[in-house]
Amino acid sequence: MTARTRGAPKSPRVRGAVSPTLTLPDRPIPTALLRRRLREAVVEDWDFSNGRIFGSMCTQPLPEAVTASRAFLTANLGNPGLCPGTARLEEEVVSMLLDLFHGPQFGAGGWVLSGGTEANLTALWMARNASHRNEVVLPESAHFSFVKALDLLQLEPKWVPLDAAGRSRPEEVRRAISSRTAAVVAVAGSTELGAVDPVREIGEIAADRGVPLHVDAAFGGFVLPWLPGAPGFDLGLTGVTSLTVDPHKMGLAPVPAGVLLVRHREMSGSISVASPYLSSPQTTGLLGTRASSAVAATYAALLSLGRQGYSAQAARTLRLTRKLLEGGRRWGLEPVVEPTVNIVAFHHPNPMGVQTWMLERGWDVSSIRTPSALRFVVMPHASDRSISGLLRYLGRALERFPASRRG
Ligand SMILES: Cc1ncc(COP(=O)(O)O)c(C=O)c1O
């Protein structure tokens, strides 16, 4: 019996509920058939190569990073005694990133994780356990991974309103900190607008009040260091105690790969547990089994690109972002904020209408609810050609769904 039986839909479209209409075959199916099915599925998935994806923060990874990832696919860093090679590469990755993000010479540390969600969760977990407090002060722009972390860790949010440029307000942060504050969060490259919080001011406030400041630079971390005049955001600033940065976004590693850096390595003691059946007596963090492939891919991406490569990439994606910004303006669209990084959002009364129209024609764009806006992430897979194509289709979409000017 084949796996596709009993009238199972060819490709289920409804998310969530799944009924048991497929049967695990009794015997192996022919390899050729299996591979055909996989090919069919893989071509259904969008890929980055045609440059039409503008709603994702992931991109076409570097070939060298993919090769590195494949070479380590079967290794499990969760059992580090069996993976001394991966463990050494992880240390080297963390060391290079601590240097890039101005960590202290002594006492710092970090891990290669599965992405920004795990890194943000881990940072709050450490802060909660170290402080025995139950509140987190975070900007309204914080990624939804924090909402999950707050729920899992049973922490209470103290939301900080944003200024007109979509950034956290330091004075509101100061007001929100109390004797119950476990941590403050700032964002360097917000998910919706790419806004960079005033981390320097917030760091000074956090240090003054004796609370840790976690910076979520999941997106901005591999862009901001190379943008002339970009605001500071990293461990070099007073008060910043931990930092998330995602190799699988602008770092050009394949998914999944995130990094959490900490100023004080001993902070991790509060999230370590005994792991008697493994090769190390203690394990730190959320996951048991850990993908060595993420470490190898990140290592390969960092060394293949180097500072020059990331700098060129930042300059190129910013140039394309400005091209899109100018093109959007020509269509009468008004940006929500002037882009700092390679994200641009335009006010629009019906972004979902535009998004759906574009999707049906093979273009992935995204939308924001508050304020109502169309959002574009200009990742390295974008090109002059794809931006021109996007603008052409956008112009047609706007004839159907006109933009209303604000201001
Ligand atoms: C600023 C920021 N932080 C965290 C995350 C979560 O990262 P991930 O999806 O890799 O878990 C994202 C995802 O887009 C993000 O934009």
The ligand as a Gaussian input file, in Angstrom:
#p B3LYP/6-31G(d) Opt

LIG

0 1
 C       14.247000      40.709000      16.224000
 C       13.935000      39.243000      16.229000
 N       14.176000      38.524000      17.323000
 C       13.920000      37.219000      17.382000
 C       13.391000      36.542000      16.300000
 C       13.088000      35.068000      16.388000
 O       14.019000      34.366000      15.637000
 P       13.771000      32.877000      15.160000
 O       12.628000      32.913000      14.214000
 O       15.080000      32.529000      14.529000
 O       13.497000      32.055000      16.356000
 C       13.118000      37.253000      15.128000
 C       12.544000      36.583000      13.974000
 O       12.273000      37.124000      12.955000
 C       13.393000      38.637000      15.092000
 O       13.124000      39.385000      14.016000

